[in-house]
Amino acid sequence: MGEYIVELTHISKEFPGVKALDDVCFYLKPGEVHALLGENGAGKSTLMKILCGIYERDSGDFMVDGALIHTLSPKIAQELGIAIIHQELNMCSHLTVAENIFLAREELSFGFIKQKSINEKAREVLNKLKLDIDPMTIVGKLPVSKQQMVEIAKALSTNARILIMDEPTSALTDHEIKELFRIIRKLRAEGKAIVYISHRLEELKEITDRLTILRDGKFVTTMNYANTSVTEIISYMVGREIKEKYPRVDKVKGKRLLEVKNLNAGMVRDVNFELYEGEIIGFAGLMGAGRTELVRALFGADYIDSGEILLEGKKLEIKSPMDAIREGIVCAPEDRKKEGLCTELTIRENIGLANLDRICNKIGIVNGKKEEELTKRAVKDLKIKTPSLSQEVKNLSGGNQQKVVVGKWLVRKARIVIFDEPTRGIDVAAKVEIYNLMNKLKEEGIGVIFVSSELPEILGMSDKIIVMCDGRITGSLKVEDATQDKILGLATKYQTKKEAAEHGRK
């Protein structure tokens, strides 16, 4: 075998109206972690789907172990030892861990699955990765982080030696990321080749050997990670230098806009806070702290058990998202594909659906001209990359999908905009555009609430930081007084007390 386990040379791929890849080259060595980087829409996912046999290349050569591969399908890719872990996990939540790992590869006896056998084999794979997961657990009962580990175990159970990870840390806590990196290092030491796609550039230094950067479907460069810097990587990705990563603007806040009193909703307990005009409040905390549950309750997506929500002193009765929207409270949800978009519809239709009250006449007929005007404004303001307003949302990159989610609300006269993990899975340049958008809302006197698991983002864009743990607010910090250590201390307040109590009993 030569130096490379995979060689993709002069790969091109075109979709209707879009040149996704244009003469791209990519070379992967055995026993390396190779980061594949670029803005949303740069062609990363398309290139990897070609490597996995999901898409067929229009032109170019594909070699594995020095042998030319003429035809590729997902089945042939699996036989070659290629596996991919998608950003949106492909798990059957009603099946067990073992059943997911060996899905479509079950051992049968007289037409029945040999359950004991697949449980034992699944346990062997999990033990090899030093994962404390019961193979008989229903996957839907596992946290996202554990499901991610099951996906890795599933890939390795096929004897994969080329593993593609697409945004694997986007839903993980710091502790879970460390565990993932431990597994990646172990796989690398065993000679596995790993392609690692991530927009969280700060984590690359932990595991990356080499990196390749794409821009607008074209190859830009390949280099050793040790020979570059994050600033240089960003410059290659976007074609220019981004001078300010978190472009927060200062503004004197206006009058009190929102007041939340003693709010209880599911796991959310006795929450109190205020939001002023032209203010950005960042909600921080670990996964499961109750941040998403809180904003869902404010938006009417979850039932409120007790408490009050006041807008400019007026008590609101929010029992559904429509009630919130009528009052000028809008939300870009955490799961954009499931809750924020109709992916089978076009950009124009998604924008229109959220604004039917503005584009329909008295008898409910859509005014096409108004719909087009709203859509053009959203596409222009958010710089959504699309060949046309009639592009189906499912064909957009993750970052541009997120922009559509945000854009459909911003053409309304919103008073309060809620962002739940607004930059998850989008590139650094698209993040800055979202931040600039938040600043624009702030300057217009709109109140902004945003939830983020990235502490630098919380520190960089918030005027005030509210920290949650176990469904409660454990602290409120002015941004000038906040540090990552202070936030983490408040985010683990009850966990720390619990550990201290358990230690005292021993």
N, C-alpha and C positions, 0 to 999 in steps of 0.2 A: 504494500500500500504506500502511496506517495505521502506528501506533506499534508494534503487536505483530505478530509473524509467526504466533504460536499464541495462541489464547484458549480456555481451558477454563472454562466457567462453570456453577456449580451442579451439578457432576458427582456422581452417587451410584451406588454399586455394592454389591450384596448377594450374599453366598454363603450356602449353608445354615448357619444359626446365627451368621453373622458379618456385621455391617454394615461392609464394608471401607472405603467412602467415603461421606461424608454431607455433601452440599451443598458440595463443594470447588471453589475457583476457583484457576486458575493461568494466568499471563500471561508469555509469553516474547518478548523483543525480538530482532531480528536483531543480530548482532555483539556478543553478550554471553555471559558464562559465568554461568549461573543455578544456584546450589546448591539442591537439594531435600533438606531435612533432616527428621529425625524419628526417634523410637525405632523399633526393629523392630516391625512390626505397625501402624505409623502410617498406612500406605496409600501409601507412595511408589512401590513397585513396581507396585501395582495401577493407580495413576494413569498411570504411564508405559506400562504394557501396554495401557491404553485408548488412549493417544496413538499407539501403534504398531499398533493394530488387532488385537492378540492377544485382548483382552477387549472385549466389547460393553458400553457404559454402559447403566445402567438408566434414567437420566434426565440431563438437562443438555444444554448446547449446546457444539459443537466447531467452531471457526473457524480456517482457515488463510488467511493473506493477506487477511483480511476476508471470506472466502467461507464460508458455512455448509456444513459437511460432515454430510450426513445418515447415510450408511453408510460404515463404515470397516473395512478388512481389512488384513492385512499387505501384500498386493500394492498396494492403493490407497495405504497409508501410504508405501510405497517410491516410488510414482509422485509423491507429494507432496513427496518429498525427506526423509523421516523415517527415521532408522536408529538402532538401539540396539546397544550393546556390553554384553553381560550380564556379571555378576560371574563366573559359571562359563562359560568361553570355549566357544563352539560351533564348534570346529575339527574337520576330518576329518584326524586325525593322520597317516594313511597317504598323503595327497595332498600335492602340492607347494604352495608358497606361492601361485603363480599360479593353480593349480586351485582353491584355497580362495577366493581373491579373486573369481574369476569362476564360482563354483559355481552351477549352474542358469542361468547366463547365458553359457555357452560358445559360441564361434563354431564352427560345424560346416561341413564340406565333405564331401558324400556320406556323411553319417552319422558322420564322424570329427571329433574335436576338432582345431581348428587350433592345435596346441601352440605353434608359433613365434609366432603372432599374440598369444595370451593372455600368453605370456612377456614379449613386448615391451610390451604394454599394462600389465602388472603392474609392470614395471620403471619405466615412466613415472610411475605412481602412487607407487611407493616413492621414486623420485628427487625427486618434488615435495615429499615429507615429509622429504627428506634422510635416508632410512633406508638403511643399508648392509646390505641383506638380499638374497640371491640368490633371484630368483623361482622357480628350479628346485630349491631346497632342500626336503626333506621336512619338513613343519611339525612333526611329532613329534620331530624332532631339534633344534628350536629351544628355548631357554629360555622360560619363561612370559612374561617381559617382552617378548621379540621376538614371541611369538604375539599378545600384546596389541596391538602395533604393526601386525601383519598384520590384525587385526580392524578397526582404525581405517582402514587402507588399503582394506579390503574395503568398509567403509561409504562412504568417499569415492568409490570407483569407481562407485557407484550414483548419483553426483551429489547425495549427501545434503547438505542445507543446515541440517537440524535433527538434531543428534547427541546421543544420550543415552548417558552413561557411568555405569554402575552399579558403584561401588566399584572404579575402575580401578587404584588403587595398592595394593590389599590384598596383592598378591604381589610387589611391586617393591622393589628396593633404592633407597637415596637417590639414587644416580647415575641409575638408570632413571626415577625419579620426575621428576628435573630434565629429562630428555629428553622425557618425556610432557608436562610443562608447557610446554616449548618448542613442541611441536606444537600444544597447545591455544591458546597465544597466537597462533601463526601462523594457525590456523583462525579465531580471533576477528577478527584483523586483516583476513581475507578476507570478513568479514561473516557467517560461519556462526554459528548459534545453538547453544549447548551447554548441555544440562541435566546437571549434575554431582551425582551422589549419592555421599556419603561420610560415614563415621563418624569419620574422622580430621580433627577440626575444626581442628587446628593448621595443616593444609596449605591451608585455604581462603583465607587471606590472600594466597597467591601468585597466585591466578588469578580469584577470585570478584568479580563486579560486584554482583549482587543475590542474595538468598536468599528462599526460601519455606519455612515450617515447618508441618508437619502433626503432629497429635497425636490418636491414637485415631480415625483416619479423618476428622478434621475439620480445616478450614483454621484456622491460628492467626494467622499474620502474613506479610507480605512486606515486606522492607526492603533498603536499600542496605547492603552489607557494611561500607562505611567508617563507617557511623553506629552500629555495634554492637560488642559484645565477645564473646569466647568464653563468658564467664560468663553473659551475657544470653541468648545462643543456647541454652545448656544449660537455662537456666531455662524458656525458652519450650518447648523440646522435651519436658521431663519434667514441667512444671507445678509445679516446686518448685526450690529452690536445692540443688545438690549441693555441700556445703561441702568435702568431702575427696575428691579424685579418686582417690588411692591410699591407701586406709585400712589401711596396714600396722600390725600389732600386734606388740608386743615380747613375747617369751617365752623363758625360759631353755630351751635345747635339752636334750633328754634323752640317753639312751645311744645309742651308734652303732647305726644300723639297717641301713644298706646299705654295702657296701664293694665297689668295682669295681676289679679289679687287671689291669693290662696287657691290656685288652680290645681285640681286633681283630675287626672285622666289616665286610667289604666295604671301603669307603673309610675307615672308622673305624680309627685307628691308635694302639695303645699308650695307651689312655685309663685314667687312674686318678683316682678321687675317692671321697669318703665322704659319706654323708647321715645326719643324726641325727634322732631323734624330735622332732617339733615344729619342723622346719626347712624353709624354702623355698629351694631352689636355683634360680636363674634361669640358663638357658643362652643366651648371646648369641653373635652372629656373623653374617656375611653369608650370603646364600642360597648353598647349596652347600658350607657349612662342615662339614657332617656331623652337625649337631645332631639332625635328624629321624632319620637313619640310626642314631645312637646310641640314641635312646629306642626305636626299633623293635626294635633288638637286645635291649635290656633287657626288652622286652615279649614277646620270642620271635617277633616278626613277621618278622625277618630272621635268617639263619643266623650264628652266632658262630663265627669261625675259631679263635680261641684266647683265653685269659684266664680270669678267675674272677669270679663274682658271688656274694657272700656276704650272706646275710640273717641278722642277729643272730649272726654267726660261723659259720653253717651254709652250706656250699657248695651252690649251686643248680645243677641241670641243667635249664636252660630251653631247650627245643627247639621250643616252640610257644606261642601266646598262652594256651592252656588251662593249660600248666604254670605260667605267670606268674600267672594268675588264681588257681590253687589255692594259690599261695604268698602271695597278698594283694597282688600287683602289678597295677595296672590302668592303662589308658591311654585318654585321649580324643585321637584322632588328628587330624592336621592337616586332612585331607580328610574332613570330617564326612559328606558325602553318599555318598562312594564307600566309605569304610572304617568309618564310625561308626554308620551308620543303615541300616535297611531302609525307604526312604522310602514304599513302597507300603503298609506296615503302619501300624497305629495307635500312638499313644503307649504305650498299655497293652501292646501286643504287643512293642514295642521294649524296654520295661523288662523284660518277662517273659522275653524271649529271653536276656538277659544274666544271668538269675537262675533258670534252669530247675532248678538243683540245690536251690534254696530253696523253689520253689513247686510242685514235682512230688512225688507220693507214690512209694512204692517200685516201682510198676509203670509209672511215667512219665506218669501222668495229672495235668494241671495243676489245681491248687487255685485256682479263680477268685477266691475270697475273699482268699487270700494275695496273688495277683497284683494285685488291686484295691488292697489296703492299701499295697503297695510303690509302686504308681503314684501313689496319692493323696499319699503322703509326698514323693515326688520332685517332683510338681507344686507342692505347698505350699512345700517348702523352697526351691525354685529360682524360685518365682513364674512358672511357665510359663503364658503366656497362651493359653488354649484353651477352646472352648465345652464340650468334654467329653473324657473319657479315651479315647474312641473316635475322636477326630479323627486322620485320616491325617497322618503326619509331613510329607508333601510339601506339605500345605496350611498348615503353620506358617511363620512368618517365619524368616529365617536365624538370628536370635538365639535364638529359642525352639527351633529345631532343635539348636543348640549346647547348650542347657540339657538337652535330652533325652539327648544323648550323655553329658554329665557325670552326669546324674541316674541313669542305669541302673547306674553303678558305685558311686555314693555310698550306695545302699541296701545295699551289701555291707559286710562287715567288712574293708575294705582296709587294708593297712599302709603302702603306698606308692602315691600317685596321681601319674600323669604327665599333664601337659597340654601338648599340642603346638599352639602358636598358638591358645590357648583363646578369645581375644577378637577374632579376625580376622572382620571383617564384621558385628560387632554394635555396637549403639549405646552411648553413654556410660553410661546408667543400667544397662543389662544388664552392661556391663563391671564396674561397681562391685559388682553382685550376684555375679559370678564371683570378684572379689577377696575379698569377704566370705566366700564359700564356701571359698576357699583359707585364709583366716584361721581359719575354723571347724575345718578339717581340722588346721591347725597347733596350735590349742588342744587338740585331742583327742589330740595326740601322734603324728599321722600325718605321715610324711615326704612332702614335695611337690617334684616336679621339674617345671619348666615352661620351655618353649622359646618365645621371643618375638622378633620382628623389631623391636618397638617399644622403643627404649632407655629412654624415660621410664617405661614399664611395668616393665621389668627393674629399673631403679633404684628405682622406687617400691614394689615388692612383694617383692623378694628379701632374704634374710638374707645370702646369699653368691652371688656372680656368677662363673660359669665361662665363659670365652670360648674359642671354637673357631675354627680356621682350617685349611682343607685336611685335615680329618679328625682333627686333633690338638687337644689342649688347649694353648692358648698362654698361659693365665694364669688365676689365681683371685684374686678381689678381695673383701675385706669391703665391705659396702655403704657403710659410712661413709667408706671410702677411694676409692670408685669415682666416676668422672665419665664423661660421654659420650666425651670425648677419649681417656681411658685405654682404654676399651672398644674404641673404633674402632682405636686403635693396635695392640691385641692381635689384633683381628679381621682386620687386614690385614698381620700380621707377615711371613708368607711372601711375600705379594705385594710388600711393600716391599723385602724382601731380593732378590727376583727382579729387580725394577726397578733396584735399585742395582747388581746384578751385570751386567745388560745395559748399564747406563750406563757401567760400568767397562770393558766390552769395546769401547765405541765410541771 
